[in-house]
């Protein structure tokens, strides 16, 4: 065992430093220079993760959701309606999608969710100020669905909202500042309300949904479906940053799927 590997083992096994280790590594999802496997052990060199890093990670996801709902309800991008998208990192265009034909009930839901997601982007950008990351390149049609029918719109909306809830839930214990934790919790609760409505609409339509990963609980209408995204204890799903990006990247590790060139910020690898 090398000196660096031994130091890593000591850090993990120290009861005093476990939380700091978890915060800095985001459960092993952020790799600064990679991991080298040797004799079954991996040497991981992780850069420090701050509350700012976590908020910027969340902002990437909010950019995706805001773009999706804004395009689906208006045919416009968020920049077209005056929302700023500049910042640190590699900026990129949003491609794909168009206005979706929705019935009156779904239209009301979609319009309100679009407004909420736009406000989440503005809220996080204001909170981050000069440290804010730019909107990365986004491919809204990474899965080839979402815009050609109301059913497609509901399926993708449900996936986005449940993924967002699990991302905020996974980040909660890693946030140090109580005010930031409160703000993140309030956004997560809003995302949970969105997810509940979309899951209900899918259940009413008796639409079968394919799980996005092995942690996903599909809505009623699917095999093993449930009305809510919860486990046997009634607790919402938690995903690490790595697991969230794995879904968003379509199985890739540094980009692909909805983020062709990856996300911006400190947390970028699945």
C-alpha positions as CSV (number, residue, x, y, z in Angstrom):
1,X,0.0,0.0,0.0
2,X,1.5,3.4,-1.0
3,X,1.8,6.3,1.4
4,X,-1.1,8.1,-0.4
5,X,-3.4,5.1,-0.3
6,X,-2.6,4.6,3.4
7,X,-3.4,8.3,4.1
8,X,-6.7,7.8,2.3
9,X,-7.6,4.8,4.4
10,X,-6.6,6.6,7.6
11,X,-8.9,9.5,6.6
12,X,-11.8,7.3,5.8
13,X,-11.5,5.3,9.1
14,X,-11.1,8.3,11.4
15,X,-14.4,8.9,13.2
16,X,-13.6,12.6,13.5
17,X,-12.9,13.2,9.8
18,X,-15.6,11.0,8.1
19,X,-18.0,13.8,7.5
20,X,-15.2,16.1,6.1
21,X,-14.1,13.2,3.9
22,X,-17.6,12.7,2.6
23,X,-18.1,16.4,2.0
24,X,-14.8,16.7,0.1
25,X,-15.4,13.7,-2.1
26,X,-19.2,13.9,-2.6
27,X,-19.3,10.1,-2.0
28,X,-16.5,9.5,-4.4
29,X,-18.2,11.1,-7.3
30,X,-15.7,14.0,-7.8
31,X,-12.4,12.9,-9.1
32,X,-9.8,15.6,-9.5
33,X,-7.1,13.6,-11.4
34,X,-8.7,10.1,-11.6
35,X,-8.4,6.9,-9.8
36,X,-5.7,4.3,-10.4
37,X,-6.6,0.7,-9.5
38,X,-3.7,-1.4,-8.1
39,X,-4.1,-4.7,-6.2
40,X,-7.8,-4.0,-5.7
41,X,-7.2,-0.6,-4.0
42,X,-7.9,2.7,-5.7
43,X,-6.0,5.9,-5.0
44,X,-8.4,8.8,-5.2
45,X,-7.2,12.4,-5.3
46,X,-10.3,14.6,-4.6
47,X,-10.4,18.4,-4.6
48,X,-12.1,20.2,-1.8
49,X,-15.9,20.6,-2.2
50,X,-17.7,23.7,-0.8
51,X,-21.3,24.7,-0.4
52,X,-20.7,26.9,-3.4
53,X,-19.7,23.8,-5.4
54,X,-22.9,22.1,-4.4
55,X,-25.1,25.1,-5.3
56,X,-23.4,25.3,-8.7
57,X,-24.0,21.6,-9.3
58,X,-27.6,22.2,-8.5
59,X,-27.7,25.1,-10.9
60,X,-26.7,22.9,-13.8
61,X,-29.7,20.7,-13.1
62,X,-32.0,23.8,-12.8
63,X,-30.7,25.1,-16.1
64,X,-31.8,21.8,-17.7
65,X,-35.2,21.8,-16.1
66,X,-35.9,25.5,-16.8
67,X,-34.9,25.1,-20.4
68,X,-37.0,22.0,-20.8
69,X,-40.2,23.5,-19.4
70,X,-39.7,26.9,-21.0
71,X,-39.2,25.3,-24.5
72,X,-42.1,22.9,-24.0
73,X,-44.6,25.7,-22.9
74,X,-43.4,28.6,-25.0
75,X,-41.0,27.4,-27.7
76,X,-38.4,29.8,-26.3
77,X,-35.1,29.3,-24.4
78,X,-34.6,30.9,-21.0
79,X,-32.2,33.4,-22.5
80,X,-34.9,34.5,-24.8
81,X,-37.1,35.6,-21.9
82,X,-34.3,37.5,-20.2
83,X,-32.8,35.0,-17.8
84,X,-29.0,35.4,-17.6
85,X,-26.9,32.3,-18.4
86,X,-23.4,33.6,-18.3
87,X,-20.7,32.6,-15.8
88,X,-17.7,30.5,-15.1
89,X,-17.0,27.4,-17.3
90,X,-17.8,26.5,-20.8
91,X,-21.1,28.0,-22.0
92,X,-23.1,26.2,-24.6
93,X,-26.3,26.4,-26.6
94,X,-29.5,24.6,-25.8
95,X,-30.7,22.4,-28.7
96,X,-33.8,20.4,-29.5
97,X,-37.3,20.6,-28.4
98,X,-40.4,22.7,-29.2
99,X,-43.7,23.7,-27.8
100,X,-45.8,20.7,-26.8
101,X,-49.6,20.4,-27.3
102,X,-51.1,19.9,-23.9
103,X,-54.6,19.6,-22.5
104,X,-55.9,22.3,-20.2
105,X,-55.0,20.6,-16.9
106,X,-51.5,19.6,-18.0
107,X,-51.0,23.1,-19.4
108,X,-51.7,24.7,-16.1
109,X,-49.2,22.4,-14.3
110,X,-46.6,22.9,-17.0
111,X,-46.8,26.7,-16.9
112,X,-46.5,26.8,-13.2
113,X,-43.6,24.4,-13.1
114,X,-41.8,26.4,-15.8
115,X,-42.1,29.5,-13.7
116,X,-40.8,27.8,-10.6
117,X,-37.8,26.3,-12.5
118,X,-37.0,29.7,-14.0
119,X,-37.1,31.2,-10.6
120,X,-34.8,28.5,-9.2
121,X,-32.2,29.5,-11.8
122,X,-32.5,33.2,-10.9
123,X,-32.4,32.4,-7.2
124,X,-29.3,30.3,-7.3
125,X,-27.5,32.7,-9.6
126,X,-28.2,35.5,-7.2
127,X,-27.0,33.5,-4.3
128,X,-23.8,32.5,-6.1
129,X,-23.1,36.0,-7.5
130,X,-19.6,36.1,-9.0
131,X,-19.0,32.4,-8.5
132,X,-21.9,31.4,-10.7
133,X,-21.3,28.9,-13.5
134,X,-22.5,29.4,-17.0
135,X,-25.3,27.3,-18.6
136,X,-23.5,24.4,-20.3
137,X,-24.5,22.9,-23.7
138,X,-27.8,21.1,-23.3
139,X,-29.4,18.6,-25.6
140,X,-33.1,18.5,-24.7
141,X,-33.8,15.5,-27.0
142,X,-31.1,13.3,-25.7
143,X,-33.6,10.5,-25.1
144,X,-35.5,11.2,-28.3
145,X,-38.7,12.0,-26.4
146,X,-40.3,14.8,-24.6
147,X,-41.9,17.1,-27.2
148,X,-44.0,15.1,-29.6
149,X,-46.9,14.4,-27.4
150,X,-48.3,15.1,-23.9
151,X,-47.4,11.5,-22.9
152,X,-43.7,12.1,-23.8
153,X,-43.8,15.4,-22.0
154,X,-45.1,13.8,-18.8
155,X,-42.6,11.0,-18.9
156,X,-39.6,13.3,-19.2
157,X,-41.0,15.8,-16.7
158,X,-41.4,13.0,-14.1
159,X,-37.9,11.8,-14.7
160,X,-36.4,15.3,-14.3
161,X,-38.3,16.1,-11.1
162,X,-37.6,12.8,-9.4
163,X,-33.9,13.1,-10.3
164,X,-33.8,16.6,-8.9
165,X,-35.4,15.6,-5.6
166,X,-32.9,12.7,-5.2
167,X,-30.0,15.1,-6.0
168,X,-31.0,17.6,-3.3
169,X,-31.6,14.8,-0.9
170,X,-28.2,13.4,-1.5
171,X,-26.5,16.8,-1.1
172,X,-28.3,17.8,2.1
173,X,-25.8,16.2,4.6
174,X,-22.9,17.7,2.7
175,X,-24.0,21.3,3.1
176,X,-22.3,23.2,6.0
177,X,-24.1,26.5,6.1
178,X,-27.5,26.4,7.7
179,X,-29.0,29.1,5.5
180,X,-27.8,27.4,2.4
181,X,-29.2,24.1,3.6
182,X,-32.6,25.7,4.3
183,X,-32.7,27.2,0.8
184,X,-31.7,23.9,-0.8
185,X,-34.4,22.1,1.3
186,X,-37.1,24.6,0.1
187,X,-36.1,24.0,-3.5
188,X,-36.2,20.3,-3.0
189,X,-39.6,20.5,-1.4
190,X,-40.8,22.4,-4.5
191,X,-39.3,19.8,-6.8
192,X,-41.1,17.1,-4.7
193,X,-44.4,18.8,-5.2
194,X,-43.8,19.0,-9.0
195,X,-42.8,15.3,-9.0
196,X,-46.0,14.3,-7.1
197,X,-48.3,16.0,-9.6
198,X,-46.5,14.5,-12.7
199,X,-46.5,11.1,-11.1
200,X,-50.2,11.4,-10.5
201,X,-51.0,12.5,-14.1
202,X,-49.0,9.6,-15.4
203,X,-50.9,7.2,-13.1
204,X,-54.2,8.6,-14.2
205,X,-53.2,8.1,-17.8
206,X,-52.0,4.5,-17.0
207,X,-48.8,5.1,-18.8
208,X,-45.9,2.6,-18.4
209,X,-42.6,4.3,-17.7
210,X,-39.1,2.8,-18.0
211,X,-37.0,3.3,-14.8
212,X,-34.0,5.6,-15.4
213,X,-31.7,3.5,-13.2
214,X,-31.8,0.8,-10.5
215,X,-32.9,3.3,-7.8
216,X,-35.8,4.6,-9.8
217,X,-39.4,3.8,-8.6
218,X,-41.7,4.2,-11.6
219,X,-45.2,5.7,-11.2
220,X,-48.4,3.6,-11.1
221,X,-49.1,2.1,-14.4
222,X,-45.6,0.5,-14.7
223,X,-44.5,-2.8,-13.4
224,X,-43.7,-2.5,-9.6
225,X,-44.9,1.1,-9.9
226,X,-45.9,3.2,-6.9
227,X,-47.7,6.6,-6.7
228,X,-44.7,8.2,-5.0
229,X,-40.9,7.8,-5.4
230,X,-40.3,6.3,-2.0
231,X,-38.8,3.1,-0.5
232,X,-40.5,0.7,1.9
233,X,-40.1,3.1,4.8
234,X,-41.8,5.9,2.9
235,X,-38.5,7.8,2.4
236,X,-37.6,9.5,-0.9
237,X,-34.8,8.3,-3.0
238,X,-31.3,9.6,-2.5
239,X,-28.6,9.8,-5.2
240,X,-25.0,10.8,-5.0
241,X,-23.7,13.4,-7.4
242,X,-22.1,10.6,-9.4
243,X,-25.4,8.7,-9.7
244,X,-27.2,11.9,-10.8
245,X,-24.7,12.7,-13.5
246,X,-24.7,9.1,-14.7
247,X,-28.4,9.5,-15.5
248,X,-28.0,13.0,-16.9
249,X,-25.1,11.9,-19.0
250,X,-26.9,8.9,-20.4
251,X,-24.4,6.5,-18.9
252,X,-21.3,8.6,-19.6
253,X,-18.7,9.7,-17.1
254,X,-17.7,13.2,-18.2
255,X,-20.5,14.2,-20.6
256,X,-23.1,13.1,-22.9
257,X,-26.9,12.7,-22.8
258,X,-28.5,16.0,-21.8
259,X,-25.1,17.6,-21.2
260,X,-23.0,16.7,-24.3
261,X,-19.9,18.5,-23.0
262,X,-20.6,17.9,-19.3
263,X,-21.7,20.3,-16.6
264,X,-19.8,23.3,-15.3
265,X,-18.3,23.8,-11.8
266,X,-16.3,21.6,-9.4
267,X,-18.6,18.5,-9.6
268,X,-18.5,17.2,-13.1
269,X,-17.7,13.5,-13.3
270,X,-20.1,10.5,-12.9
